[in-house]
């Protein structure tokens, strides 16, 4: 509903925008109070308390074990073997340093972002970090401590972007190819449905919505509680699990051990250093891909797989320039 007080140009803009995006409904009137309550929380206090307690179980269980006689026994046993763990870890780190010096991807002779073109690369970027191509036109990495912090943030977001890309692409592919049908396979429509107050089913399984039947605020609180433990452990570093008797031989970004390296990919130091470079390169591509996902969703209202299929079927009419042109015509 568009208020009559809006200028005619605004009405024309909104009309064109809604024609181009039939899935959008522009409303300026406030939602009824009942709908607002459904958006925030549509559960009884008993259901809400149950969901919150369930979300707190992982972190609470870990703390309880760590402070119990079992946790003390596990930690004492780990301390007895820690000297051997440290010796093995030191030997492995020495092999890693040797492999890095011999690697094509590290050091002063590593590939840089302009390749053979002469360029005055920053002296503080020495090729010690995976994926260091000497690119820092804003000078963000002049301080070594800040540079390390930025790298920690980058690899964290890169891993999230790679996981999220799989989560966005796989359901849509399974649905399009008829392998498995989801109630809502398009990544952005899942959140849109939740904002409308719909109930979400996990993995597309009807009835599997322990927290999905709650409002957005409740789900946000549950997510925050669930993330307390992992984020606290990440903040504390590799020693965070030692109260449980778990020793991690690596560092904050590559903890290693049976828990974080079950496939034992780090046993070959040379291959492991190359895998670090491949990981950050693919993670950067995933972050850029997500920027594309956002733009595609805003312009077409479709999922990335559907956009790709349409582009392959008619690349001269289904491409970025044509889509932008149609968008400008619709809202112009």
N, C-alpha and C positions, 0 to 999 in steps of 0.2 A: 504494500500500500504506500503510495507516494503522496505526501501532504500537498495541498493545493498552494501552499505558500512558497514552494520551490519554484525557481524560475523555469521557464519552458525549456531552456537549453539543458538544464540539469535533468529534466524529465526525459528529454530526447536521449541524453547520454545513458541514463539508466535503462531506458527501453531497449536501446541498441545493445547494451551490455548483457541484458537478460536474454535477448534473442540469440546472441552469440554463445551464451552460457545458459542453456535451458535448465541446467541442474541447480542454478542459483535462484534464490527467492529473496529479493531485497525488501526488508521490512523495517519501518521506522517506529512503529507502535511498540510499546513495551509488552513483553510476554505476560500472560496471566500469571498470577501468583502460584497456581498449582503447577504450571509448567516450569516455573523457576525452581520450585522445591524439587521437582523431578530431576531437573538439571543438576542441582547440588547434591541431593541425597533423597532417594526414594525407598529407603529401608527403615525398618524399626530400629530402635536403639539396640535391641538384642542382636539383630543381624549385623549392624554396624560394629558393635563390640567384637563379635565373632570374627569378622573380616580383619579388623585391626590386630587382634590377638594372633590370628593365623599368619599375618604378614610379619609379625615380630618374632615368630618362632625360630627362624634360622639364626638370627643374631643372638637371641636369648639362649638358644641351645649351645652355641659355641662358647659364650661367656660362662654358662653353667658348667660345661665340661672342663674348661680351662681352670676354673676355681674349685673343681672337685678333686678328691683323692686320685681318680683316674687320670685327670689332667696333670696332676703333680707327678704321678708315676711315669706318664709318657714324656713329660719334660725332663725328668731326671734321667731316663734312659737315653733321651736324645743328647743331653749334656755329656754323658759318658762317652758317646761316640762322636761328639762334635769336633774333637781334634782331628780325627781321621777325615771327617767331612770337610774341614777347613783345608787340610793338606791337599785333598783331591780337588777341591775348588780352586786353590791357588795354582795347581798344576794345569788345570783346564784353562784358567784365565791367561796363563803364560802362553799356552798353545794358541789361544784366541788372538792375543797380541801379535804373535808371529804370523798367523794366518792373515791378519788384517794388513800387516806390512807388505805381505807378498800379494795381496789381492789387487785386482785391476780397479776395484771400486773405491779404494781408500787412498789417502795420502795426497801429496802435491800433484802427482801425475794422473789423478782420477779424471774421468770425463766431466767436463763442466758445461754449463747450460748454453754457452755460445759456441761450443765445439772449437773449431780451428780459428775462429774469428778473434783477433787480439782484444783483450779486455782487462782492465785493472781490477782483478778479483779481490775481495776483502781479505786482508792478511789474517784476520782472526778466524776465518773459515779454513781450517787446515786439512779437512777430509777425515776427521776422526769419527764423525757420526755417519750412520747409514743414510744414503740418499743426499749427501752434501754435494751439491753441484755448484757451489760458490754463488748462489743466488740470494742476495740480501740487499736489494736496492734501497730499502727503507732503513737499513742499519739497525735492525732489531736485535741482532746477535752480538753486539760489541761487548757486552758484559758476559763473561763465560757462564756465570750462574744463571742469568736470564736466558741465555741460549739453551742451556740444558733443560731449563723449565719449559721453554717453548717446545723443545723436542719431545719432552714427556707428554705435553698436551697434544702435540700433533699426532703422535703414534696412538694415543688413547682415542682421539676422534677418528683417526683413520680406521682403527679396528671397529669402532661403532658403525662407521659408514659402510664398511664391507659387510658386516652382519645385517645392517638395515637394508642394504641393496638386495641381499638374498631374500629377506623377509618381504620386500616389495615386489620382486620379480617372480619368485616361485609360485605364490598363490595365484597370481594372474595367469601365469603359463598353464598351471594345472587346470584352471577353470576354462581357459580358452580352448585347450586341447581335449577337454572332456574327461580328463583323468580323475578329477575330484572337484566337486562343486561347492563353493563357499557361499554363504549368505551374502557377503560383500567382499569380492576378491581384489578390488582396487584399493591401493594403499591409502590414498587420501580420503576416500569415502568411508573408511573404517572410523577415523577420527571424526569426520563430519556426521556420521550416524550417531556417534556417542554424544556429540554436542547437541543433537536433536532430542536426546533422551532415550535412544533405542538401547536395547539389551544386546551385548556382544557375546558371541560364542567363541571360545578359544579353539583354534585349529579347525574351525568350521563344524565342530561336533555339537549338534543341538543339545541344549541343556547344560553344557559345560561352561558355566559362567559364574564362578564363585564370587568374583568381584565385579564381573562385567555387567551385572544387573544393578550395580550401584551408580550413583551420580559421578560426574567428572571430578568433583572435589574429593570425594571419598577415594576414588582410584588414584588420584594424585598423592593423597596422604599415604595410601598403601605402598605406592611406588617409592616414596621418600623413605618409609620405614624399611622396605626391602633393600634399599641401596645403602643404608647406614653401615651395615657390616662390610660389604666389599669396598666402599669408599674409605672407611676407617682403616681397613687392612692396607689399601693402596697408599694411604697417607703415611702409615707407619713403616711401609717398606717390607722387605723380605723377611724381617724378624717378626712380623705380625702373627705368624702361625706357630711360632716356637712354643707358646704356652700349650699348644695341642700336641707337642712332640714332633712337629714337622719342620725339617730343616730345608731351606731353599738355597741352592748353591749359586744362583745367578744374581741379578740386580733387579731394580725396581721395574724395568721395562721387559726384562727377559728372566723371570724367576727361575725357570727350569725345574728339574726334579720330576718325579713321577706324576705329581699333581698337575704341573703346567707343561710338561713335555712327555706325555705318555707314549708318543711315537719315537722318542729318543732321536729327534732330528738334530740335536746339538752335539751328538757324539763325534761328528766330523766337523772340527772347528772351521775349516776352510769353507765347506758347504754351508755351515751355519751362518757365517758372515755374509755370504751371498744371499741367503734366505732373508736376512734382515733387510738388505737393500730391496729385494723383490717385494717384501711385505710393505715397506713404506711407499714404494712406487705404486703398487696396486691400491694402497689406502688413499693416496692422493687422487688417483683416478676415481675411486669410489666417492670421495668428497665432491669432486667436480661433477660426477654423475648425479649426485643428489641435487646439486644446483639445477641441473637439467631437468630432473624429475619435477622440481618445484615449478619451474617455468612452463614445462609441458602441461602440468595439471592446471595452472592458472589460465593458459591460453586455449587449451583444447578440452579440458574436463575429462580426459581419458587417462588410462594407465600407460606406463612406458612401453610395455609389450605391444599393446594395441597400436600405439603411435609408430612403433618400429615396423609392425606388419603393414600398416597403411603406407608408410614411406617406401617400403620395398615394393609394394604392389604398384605404386605410381609415384616415383621419386620426383617427377617434374611438377606435380601439383600438391603433393604432401611433403612439404619441407619447411624449414624454419622461416624462410623469407615469405613464402605464401601464407603461412599461418599468421605471421606478424601483420602482413598486408590485410588479411581478412579481419583480423582483430581491430586494426586501426580504422578500417571502413565501418565496422560495426559500431564502434564507440565514437567515431568522429562526427 
